[in-house]
Amino acid sequence: MKLSKKQAKHLTQLINAIGVYDRMAAEVKITDTDYVEKKRQAMKWCDENTFAANEEFGLTLHTYQPKEYYA
């Protein structure tokens, strides 16, 4: 697939965001008082970027939850 510079930049931003939020979800510690909410939010942000990448670029990246979960 040939991407324009604008598409490549957008895909790079999505992939970077996915990496950041996935790492954030993995790093949230159980000892953190807001553990559940922080982990849930990081997973949601990761999934939102993954859904966008999958839809816009025809990728098949896996998510924490199915899209229907957030509806």
N, C-alpha and C positions, 0 to 999 in steps of 0.2 A: 504494500500500500504506500503510495506516494503522498506525503503530507506537505502542506504549505508551511511556511515558517510560523504563521500564526497558529495553525493546528498543532504543530510540533511543540510550540511553547505552551499551549494550553494542556496538551497531553502530559508534558513534563511537570507542569504545576499540579495536575491531578495526581500523578504518580507520587510526587513528593509529599503531597498532603496525605495520601493513603499511607505512606511509610511513616510519617510523623504520628498520625492518629493511631495507627496499629501499634507502634512502639509505645505510645502514651498509654494505651489500653493494657499493654503487657506490663508496664512499669508501675502502674497504680498499686500501691501496697495495701494489704488488708488492714494494717494498723492505722491507715489514713481514716479520719473520722467521716469523711464524705466518700468513702470507698465505692459504694454501690453506684451512687450518682455520677461520680467522676468516670468510672469505668464504662457505665452505660452511655454517657455523653461522648466519650472518645470512640466507642464502638459505632455510635450513630454517625458521627462525623466521618469516620473511616468508610462506613457503608455508603453514605451520601456521595462521597467522591468516587467510590468504586462503581456505584450505579451510573454516575455520569460518564465515567470512562467506558464502561461496558456499552452504554447506549450510543454515545457519540462516535466511538471508534470501533464498534463491533467486537470488543474484547470479551473474554469469559473469565474475568477475575472473580474469585470467590468472596463472599461477604459473611459477616457474623450472623446476620439475620436476613430472611427473605424480604423483599420490598414490601410485601403485604403487612409485615410486622409493624411498619412505621405508618401505615395508612390510618 
